[in-house]
Amino acid sequence: MLQSNRRHILFFDLSMSPHPSDAPPIPLESLIKPLEKMVSDNECFQVLDNEKRIIRLSRLKMVSLPSGKQAVAMLFNLGDKRKS
């Protein structure tokens, strides 16, 4: 069992590709602009487990990868009433 004063930081990489594979990709910026507004309006959250947990997208930022490709960095927070 986790100690009440411990926190974990997890990093994930997600890559999206068109389906079917020969379909044109959707520009990343067209997906991110509406999401940025939702984040700034504090509307990016989901209550889970009978209101015991909440997951929130608290920050979002466009970044450039070393390869020059565009990417999105997202910070998610998980809150749990049963933990401190």
N, C-alpha and C positions, 0 to 999 in steps of 0.2 A: 504494500500500500504506500502511496506517495505521502511524504511528510508534508505538513501544511505550509511549511516555509520554502518549499521547492517549486521551481518553475521550469518548464521545458521550452526551448526555442527550436522549432522545426523548420527546415528549408525544403521546398519542393520545386522542381522544374516541371513545367507543363508545356508541351508543344502541341499546337493545333494545326491541322492540315485539312484542306478541302476534301469533301466526300461527295461524289466520286473523285478520285485523284486527279482527273483532268478538268475539274471544275475550277473556275477562276477564284482566287482567294478573296475573302472579304477584307477590305482595308481595316487594319487594326484601329486606326483613329475613329472610324465610324462606329465601332463597338464601344470604345472607351469614353467618348464624349458624354453619352447619356449616363454612363456609370459614374463618371466624375461628378456630375450634378447630384446624383443620388447620394454619393459619399459626402459631399459638402452639405447636403440637406439632412444628413443623419438618417437616411432611409435604407441603408444597406445592412440589414440585420435579419436574423431568423431566430425565433424562440423555439427551443427544442425540449423534449423530454418533460412534457406537462409543466412547462414554465420553470424548469429547474436549471436549464442551461440557455445561453445565448451565444450565437456566433455573429461577429460584426466585422465588416470590411471597414477598417478605420482610416486607411490611407491607400492612395493609388498614385502611381507616377510612371510616366513614359520614360524609358531608359534606352540607351544604345548599347548593344552588346559589342564585345571586342571585334566581332566579325563585321560590324557596321549595321547589322539588322536591328530593327526596332523591337522592343519588348516592353512588357508592363510589369512593374514591381507592385505587389499588393501585400498589405499588412492586415492579417486577420487576427482578431482577439476572440478567445473563448472564455466565457465567464460561467462559473458553476456555483450555484447557491450552497452546495454541499461541501465545497472547498473554501478555504479562506481567500 
